[in-house]
Each structure stands twice: as structure tokens, then as C-alpha cells.
């Protein structure tokens, strides 16, 4: 290559090249740092099931972006049951949590922790503490719970701030003694706030009732399920035809009518019209009408 | 002990005068920390929360604007106390100069100043050079995380909140991050954290871009080139245009965003070149 004639364009070209080079280098380095931080944060931002968020907390993925880790909710809790996670704990660093077994939420009427939050990570839309959703109590160990042994306990039922609504007692037959009742605590998800008082108060060495995040605690019936008795009540009558005719595969010489109490002797006048061929192999080989 | 910046000033004007801004700064830094610690240590809850967001006497909310911005970028509209708090902080530092936070309030400054002092004291010259513009890149990264990932990623490592929250709520392993910053400043890069990387400082620098309060080399004709101000300054690049730019029509005001208004140049100058000024 021939040497450039003047110095100025060389210097300019070099400096532009240097500038772009430097910028790319920096962008690369910052990008790598960003990748590292991003990956670390994926791990660091997972909340274990035993740590519960204060009332009004947004769904965990939103909470992690909204909370600025200031600790005001922790300070404004009159019962000092909230903590800020420290680096090294399994909880996102600096975020508030409580452990139900150590101290549950006392469900203050004025919800001071929510009022204190500057970011709406604890949603200020929560004004009735009974609408709080910190988790869901689950009687997770029926083998250990002494109510299932026929012993009277009911501590979780009695300590529950939403008494007789979030937890009710279900009387069942005591098959062991044959003459006593079991007083079984049953949690109702529409009323339970996940405050954790039941878990805190459970008299066992390890609580048999535990508060879990709802996504772990709750099952869900398929959308297509219809409960016949509810449908019947809504419609004001049976929705299936009461006299669905049973025609096929009846014993010879009989017909079926439920209102007539089932199988009825019938004269063997007309042979039953059956869709199945006489040879079962034909039906397997799809020769028949089916 | 060998020569140190401010030796002449101490000899000529006395120790107190040569350290007055340093003393004021330390008083302010420890004072702020003390106010926050009154509650946890003595049960006197004048101030609750941390520098991230605090409530003073149940009436004065203060919120870090960078943190609230990250929170908003993640898609949550803040509560009124948060907005007012951030606005108050914005106005305060917009008037006083953004990086006044860095040198007069931020607790990490105590650590990095200690590292800088040890570097001078033991003449540690090792280390790498790093662009001071990296902080802007990092600030961009910090602000890009919440909208991209939905997570306030910076708060998993931010030494500023780690230290302040650690002092008030307990450290856990967070002291390791502070130790890393200290060692990095001591051995790797001079003024490496506050002067090169910290995105919090970069954000405050932006906030105070139009501040009328500044340090000015009003007596620059008296300068005897002793270099003490360059040696002591955490952002020495800001001094040159103000001090030596007379011919080019620059200064005497230190116009750079990077100036933390720490006032150490005023302290160590035996010729009283520098002054704290308010632009009329």
C-alpha cells in the first residue's frame, strides 16, 4: 500500500478506528459483566417456599423488580416479625420476608407495612387485611397431626385470625374407638390469608400445618369439569335425558328401562339391532359399522 | 513520613484549616449514619429505613431516585411517599451538586477514602488504568436490567446499599463486597470504585449537572504548581481545565460533572487558590 500523503487523514483515521475499537472493547466487557450479573440474579432472585412475603406483596416476579430493599416495612411492623434478607441467605438479598413457624403476621387492621412501602411492591391497593394473600395454610402431615389420632387439639383452629372461616373443624367418625369423633381442621382457601399463625402455634415439634405459596399449595380442577348436582340445581332439573335408551349388548330376550327399574323381560320378537359384528376380530379390523 | 498533599498548607496555615472540609465531611457522613443507627442501636427511631428509602420523624420521606427509577422501569408505579421522597432528593442534589452525595453522605466513601489514604501513605503505585467513562456504561446497564429482566439486578451487588443496609440490618456476607471494593481501590485502580465504576455516583452526577454550587480556582494566578490538589482529588481530571485553562478561556469554575465538591483541594492548597462558590 502506498503511504498517505499527509499526516492529518492518518491521524484522523487511526483515532476513529481507535475510538470504535475502544468502544467495542468496553461494550464487550460491560456486556460480559451484565451477562454475569444477569445470570447471578436469576439464581439469587428465587424465593424458597418457607419464606413468606409481607401482606400485599406483588407476585414474586413483579416484587423482585419493584422492591428497593429499604427496610421500611420491616421497621414499621409493630410485632417485629419481618426481616430483611442478608447476602448469603437463600432469599433475595435485602428483601423483606417472614418465617411463619417463628412468628406469623398478626394481621394489623391498618397494615402499617404496606403503608410504609414507597414503591407499591407491597401494593397499597390492599386496604382490608382479610384480602391479604401471603400464602395458603395446608395441613400437610395428616400422620403427625394429633387431630387425626382422635385427640382434641384445635390450636390452629382457635388461633386463626379468621376463625371458623379460614379453618373449620370437620367432624369425622373415629374408626379406632368406634364411638368417638375426629375433629379435623380443614383450611378454606378463599378465606385463608397465609398469615402463618396456625403454623406458628402448631403444638407439634414440627408443624403439621404449614403455609406455602399458593402455586405450590393449590390444585386446580380442569376447566371442562361440570359438577352434575350443581348443574342440575342451576338448570332446575336433570340435564341428561332420563330415559337414555340402552339397546346394545343386553342379555338376550331383555330390554332396559331405568324408570321401569332396569332390565325387563321382553318377547324375543325383533332381534336387537347391534352395531357390533358377530366376529370381534372384524370390529378390531374396522370392518363393522364402528 | 514522606511528603503528603497538604503538608505545606498544614505548616503554613495550621492543621485545622488544612482539614476543615475533611472534618466537616466526616462529621456529616458519620452524622447521617448515626441518625440511621439511633433506632437500631438505642431504640430512638428518628429515622427509619436506609439510604435506599427512609422516613424521618414520620413526616419526611426520602427515596433514592436511581432505585425508584429502577423500580418504575420494572413496571410498578410507586406510592406517593416514594415519589415525593425521590423528588425531594432530586431537588436537594440538583441544587447542591449531585456528587455531594458521594463525598458527604455515601458510606462507601469512607472505605474508598481509606484505601486512597493508604495508597498515598504507603506509596502504592501498582494497578491498572481504567476509563472513567465506565460508570456511564454501568449506569446504562443498571437501568437496562429492570425492563429487560423484570429484576432489580443491581441491588444484588450494589456496594452502597449493601454497606448501609448492612450497618443497619446486618451484613450477612455483604461485607465481602465491601472488602472487594476496598482491595480493588487499594491495589488495582486508584479511586477505582467511586471515580471509575460506581453507577450510583454517575446518576447523582447527572442529577447535579446544573447545580449552581461549585468549587472554583478563583486564585489560580497564585498557583505554584505544587500538585497537592491533583494528588488529593478523587477526580483529578476535573481540576486541570479550571486551574490551568485561563489561556483557553476555561474556568475558574470546576465545571465537570465528576467533581464531588469534597473540598479537599481547598483544604490542601497553601495558596488559597480554591473556593466554594455559588453561581449568581
HADDOCK unambig.tbl for C-alpha pairs under 7 A between the chains (distance, minus, plus):
assign (segid A and resid 30 and name CA) (segid B and resid 137 and name CA) 6.98 0.50 0.50
assign (segid A and resid 34 and name CA) (segid B and resid 141 and name CA) 6.76 0.50 0.50
assign (segid A and resid 37 and name CA) (segid B and resid 153 and name CA) 6.87 0.50 0.50
assign (segid A and resid 38 and name CA) (segid B and resid 153 and name CA) 6.60 0.50 0.50
assign (segid A and resid 41 and name CA) (segid B and resid 153 and name CA) 5.76 0.50 0.50
assign (segid A and resid 41 and name CA) (segid B and resid 156 and name CA) 6.87 0.50 0.50
assign (segid A and resid 61 and name CA) (segid B and resid 150 and name CA) 7.00 0.50 0.50
assign (segid A and resid 62 and name CA) (segid B and resid 150 and name CA) 6.75 0.50 0.50
assign (segid A and resid 64 and name CA) (segid B and resid 151 and name CA) 5.33 0.50 0.50
assign (segid A and resid 64 and name CA) (segid B and resid 152 and name CA) 6.45 0.50 0.50
assign (segid A and resid 65 and name CA) (segid B and resid 71 and name CA) 5.76 0.50 0.50
assign (segid A and resid 65 and name CA) (segid B and resid 74 and name CA) 5.20 0.50 0.50
assign (segid A and resid 65 and name CA) (segid B and resid 146 and name CA) 6.17 0.50 0.50
assign (segid A and resid 65 and name CA) (segid B and resid 150 and name CA) 5.18 0.50 0.50
assign (segid A and resid 65 and name CA) (segid B and resid 151 and name CA) 4.17 0.50 0.50
assign (segid A and resid 65 and name CA) (segid B and resid 152 and name CA) 4.78 0.50 0.50
assign (segid A and resid 66 and name CA) (segid B and resid 71 and name CA) 4.36 0.50 0.50
assign (segid A and resid 66 and name CA) (segid B and resid 72 and name CA) 6.96 0.50 0.50
assign (segid A and resid 66 and name CA) (segid B and resid 74 and name CA) 6.30 0.50 0.50
assign (segid A and resid 66 and name CA) (segid B and resid 76 and name CA) 5.95 0.50 0.50
assign (segid A and resid 67 and name CA) (segid B and resid 71 and name CA) 6.66 0.50 0.50
assign (segid A and resid 68 and name CA) (segid B and resid 52 and name CA) 6.65 0.50 0.50
assign (segid A and resid 68 and name CA) (segid B and resid 67 and name CA) 6.05 0.50 0.50
assign (segid A and resid 68 and name CA) (segid B and resid 71 and name CA) 6.78 0.50 0.50
assign (segid A and resid 70 and name CA) (segid B and resid 49 and name CA) 5.44 0.50 0.50
assign (segid A and resid 70 and name CA) (segid B and resid 50 and name CA) 5.33 0.50 0.50
assign (segid A and resid 70 and name CA) (segid B and resid 52 and name CA) 5.06 0.50 0.50
assign (segid A and resid 70 and name CA) (segid B and resid 53 and name CA) 5.16 0.50 0.50
assign (segid A and resid 71 and name CA) (segid B and resid 49 and name CA) 5.10 0.50 0.50
assign (segid A and resid 71 and name CA) (segid B and resid 50 and name CA) 6.80 0.50 0.50
assign (segid A and resid 72 and name CA) (segid B and resid 48 and name CA) 6.36 0.50 0.50
assign (segid A and resid 72 and name CA) (segid B and resid 49 and name CA) 4.67 0.50 0.50
assign (segid A and resid 72 and name CA) (segid B and resid 54 and name CA) 6.85 0.50 0.50
assign (segid A and resid 75 and name CA) (segid B and resid 48 and name CA) 6.48 0.50 0.50
assign (segid A and resid 75 and name CA) (segid B and resid 49 and name CA) 6.91 0.50 0.50
assign (segid A and resid 84 and name CA) (segid B and resid 169 and name CA) 6.94 0.50 0.50
assign (segid A and resid 86 and name CA) (segid B and resid 170 and name CA) 6.95 0.50 0.50
assign (segid A and resid 86 and name CA) (segid B and resid 171 and name CA) 6.07 0.50 0.50
assign (segid A and resid 86 and name CA) (segid B and resid 172 and name CA) 4.86 0.50 0.50
assign (segid A and resid 87 and name CA) (segid B and resid 171 and name CA) 6.95 0.50 0.50
assign (segid A and resid 87 and name CA) (segid B and resid 172 and name CA) 5.08 0.50 0.50
assign (segid A and resid 87 and name CA) (segid B and resid 173 and name CA) 5.06 0.50 0.50
assign (segid A and resid 87 and name CA) (segid B and resid 174 and name CA) 5.35 0.50 0.50
assign (segid A and resid 88 and name CA) (segid B and resid 172 and name CA) 6.08 0.50 0.50
assign (segid A and resid 88 and name CA) (segid B and resid 173 and name CA) 5.55 0.50 0.50
assign (segid A and resid 93 and name CA) (segid B and resid 156 and name CA) 6.22 0.50 0.50
assign (segid A and resid 118 and name CA) (segid B and resid 78 and name CA) 6.22 0.50 0.50
assign (segid A and resid 118 and name CA) (segid B and resid 79 and name CA) 5.12 0.50 0.50
assign (segid A and resid 118 and name CA) (segid B and resid 81 and name CA) 5.40 0.50 0.50
assign (segid A and resid 118 and name CA) (segid B and resid 82 and name CA) 4.01 0.50 0.50
assign (segid A and resid 119 and name CA) (segid B and resid 77 and name CA) 6.95 0.50 0.50
assign (segid A and resid 119 and name CA) (segid B and resid 78 and name CA) 3.97 0.50 0.50
assign (segid A and resid 119 and name CA) (segid B and resid 79 and name CA) 5.16 0.50 0.50
assign (segid A and resid 119 and name CA) (segid B and resid 82 and name CA) 5.84 0.50 0.50
assign (segid A and resid 120 and name CA) (segid B and resid 76 and name CA) 6.91 0.50 0.50
assign (segid A and resid 120 and name CA) (segid B and resid 77 and name CA) 6.81 0.50 0.50
assign (segid A and resid 120 and name CA) (segid B and resid 78 and name CA) 5.18 0.50 0.50
assign (segid A and resid 120 and name CA) (segid B and resid 79 and name CA) 5.41 0.50 0.50
